[in-house]
Amino acid sequence: MTQSTQLEPQSKVRRAVSDIVIAEMMLVQATIESASLIGECISELGTHLDLRGDGVAAAKPIRNIVMRTRDDVVDSYASRFNYLRRSSLR
């Protein structure tokens, strides 16, 4: 067995481990970002309900806040996933 055939599997393993570490770091970042976005949504919803005063908030603005937050949270994961997919194709 030549040295080049021995190095190739080791190189693939190193690349795989490196990819896993990077993916885990990105998952942690996305989780922190999404938790922050959800916290901001809860705060915004609370402010919206307090401003109404009568305890009855309009459904459309609440729905808009929740939908915007949903999109932002999904984007925090999707953008990182797309980056990982592009980088793994190299």
LODREN-889122 format. One record per residue (C-alpha): z, y, x; residue number from 1; chain; residue in three letters. Coordinates in Angstrom, 2 decimals. Layout:
<atom <Z; Y; X>; NUM; A; ALA>
...
//
This chain:
<atom <0.00; 0.00; 0.00>; 1; A; MET>
<atom <-0.95; 3.35; 1.43>; 2; A; THR>
<atom <1.34; 6.33; 1.48>; 3; A; GLN>
<atom <-0.92; 8.29; -0.90>; 4; A; SER>
<atom <-0.56; 5.64; -3.64>; 5; A; THR>
<atom <3.22; 5.72; -3.22>; 6; A; GLN>
<atom <3.36; 9.51; -3.48>; 7; A; LEU>
<atom <1.23; 9.74; -6.60>; 8; A; GLU>
<atom <3.75; 8.03; -8.95>; 9; A; PRO>
<atom <6.59; 10.05; -7.39>; 10; A; GLN>
<atom <4.61; 13.22; -7.94>; 11; A; SER>
<atom <4.04; 12.32; -11.58>; 12; A; LYS>
<atom <7.73; 11.60; -12.09>; 13; A; VAL>
<atom <8.71; 14.90; -10.50>; 14; A; ARG>
<atom <6.23; 16.73; -12.73>; 15; A; ARG>
<atom <7.56; 14.97; -15.83>; 16; A; ALA>
<atom <11.17; 15.78; -14.94>; 17; A; VAL>
<atom <10.24; 19.38; -14.24>; 18; A; SER>
<atom <8.43; 19.64; -17.59>; 19; A; ASP>
<atom <11.46; 18.21; -19.40>; 20; A; ILE>
<atom <13.82; 20.68; -17.73>; 21; A; VAL>
<atom <11.56; 23.61; -18.61>; 22; A; ILE>
<atom <11.21; 22.38; -22.21>; 23; A; ALA>
<atom <14.98; 22.08; -22.57>; 24; A; GLU>
<atom <15.49; 25.59; -21.21>; 25; A; MET>
<atom <12.93; 26.96; -23.64>; 26; A; MET>
<atom <14.58; 25.10; -26.51>; 27; A; LEU>
<atom <17.93; 26.68; -25.63>; 28; A; VAL>
<atom <16.30; 30.13; -25.47>; 29; A; GLN>
<atom <14.60; 29.64; -28.83>; 30; A; ALA>
<atom <17.84; 28.41; -30.40>; 31; A; THR>
<atom <19.75; 31.45; -29.15>; 32; A; ILE>
<atom <17.00; 33.78; -30.32>; 33; A; GLU>
<atom <16.82; 32.16; -33.76>; 34; A; SER>
<atom <20.60; 32.29; -34.18>; 35; A; ALA>
<atom <20.48; 35.99; -33.36>; 36; A; SER>
<atom <17.68; 36.55; -35.87>; 37; A; LEU>
<atom <19.57; 34.68; -38.58>; 38; A; ILE>
<atom <22.67; 36.76; -37.84>; 39; A; GLY>
<atom <20.63; 39.95; -38.17>; 40; A; GLU>
<atom <19.24; 38.67; -41.48>; 41; A; CYS>
<atom <22.72; 38.00; -42.83>; 42; A; ILE>
<atom <23.82; 41.46; -41.77>; 43; A; SER>
<atom <20.75; 43.06; -43.36>; 44; A; GLU>
<atom <21.30; 41.13; -46.57>; 45; A; LEU>
<atom <24.94; 42.23; -46.65>; 46; A; GLY>
<atom <23.95; 45.85; -46.14>; 47; A; THR>
<atom <21.31; 45.55; -48.86>; 48; A; HIS>
<atom <23.84; 44.14; -51.31>; 49; A; LEU>
<atom <26.44; 46.80; -50.43>; 50; A; ASP>
<atom <23.93; 49.62; -50.94>; 51; A; LEU>
<atom <23.16; 48.46; -54.46>; 52; A; ARG>
<atom <26.76; 49.05; -55.46>; 53; A; GLY>
<atom <26.38; 47.42; -58.83>; 54; A; ASP>
<atom <26.32; 43.93; -57.34>; 55; A; GLY>
<atom <22.78; 43.24; -58.52>; 56; A; VAL>
<atom <20.25; 43.43; -55.73>; 57; A; ALA>
<atom <16.53; 43.46; -56.35>; 58; A; ALA>
<atom <15.07; 40.01; -55.77>; 59; A; ALA>
<atom <11.90; 41.22; -54.04>; 60; A; LYS>
<atom <13.60; 43.03; -51.12>; 61; A; PRO>
<atom <15.93; 40.07; -50.58>; 62; A; ILE>
<atom <12.99; 37.68; -50.62>; 63; A; ARG>
<atom <11.15; 39.92; -48.13>; 64; A; ASN>
<atom <14.13; 39.94; -45.76>; 65; A; ILE>
<atom <14.45; 36.15; -45.90>; 66; A; VAL>
<atom <10.71; 35.54; -45.50>; 67; A; MET>
<atom <10.47; 37.92; -42.54>; 68; A; ARG>
<atom <13.42; 36.19; -40.89>; 69; A; THR>
<atom <11.87; 32.78; -41.55>; 70; A; ARG>
<atom <8.65; 33.88; -39.85>; 71; A; ASP>
<atom <10.52; 35.33; -36.86>; 72; A; ASP>
<atom <12.65; 32.21; -36.42>; 73; A; VAL>
<atom <9.64; 29.90; -36.60>; 74; A; VAL>
<atom <7.77; 32.12; -34.13>; 75; A; ASP>
<atom <10.59; 31.86; -31.58>; 76; A; SER>
<atom <10.01; 28.09; -31.45>; 77; A; TYR>
<atom <6.23; 28.08; -31.98>; 78; A; ALA>
<atom <5.46; 30.55; -29.19>; 79; A; SER>
<atom <7.43; 28.50; -26.69>; 80; A; ARG>
<atom <5.88; 25.25; -27.90>; 81; A; PHE>
<atom <2.39; 26.72; -27.51>; 82; A; ASN>
<atom <3.24; 27.87; -23.99>; 83; A; TYR>
<atom <4.44; 24.37; -23.08>; 84; A; LEU>
<atom <1.32; 22.78; -24.53>; 85; A; ARG>
<atom <-0.95; 25.13; -22.56>; 86; A; ARG>
<atom <0.99; 24.63; -19.33>; 87; A; SER>
<atom <0.96; 20.82; -19.68>; 88; A; SER>
<atom <-2.83; 20.81; -19.92>; 89; A; LEU>
<atom <-3.15; 22.22; -16.41>; 90; A; ARG>
//
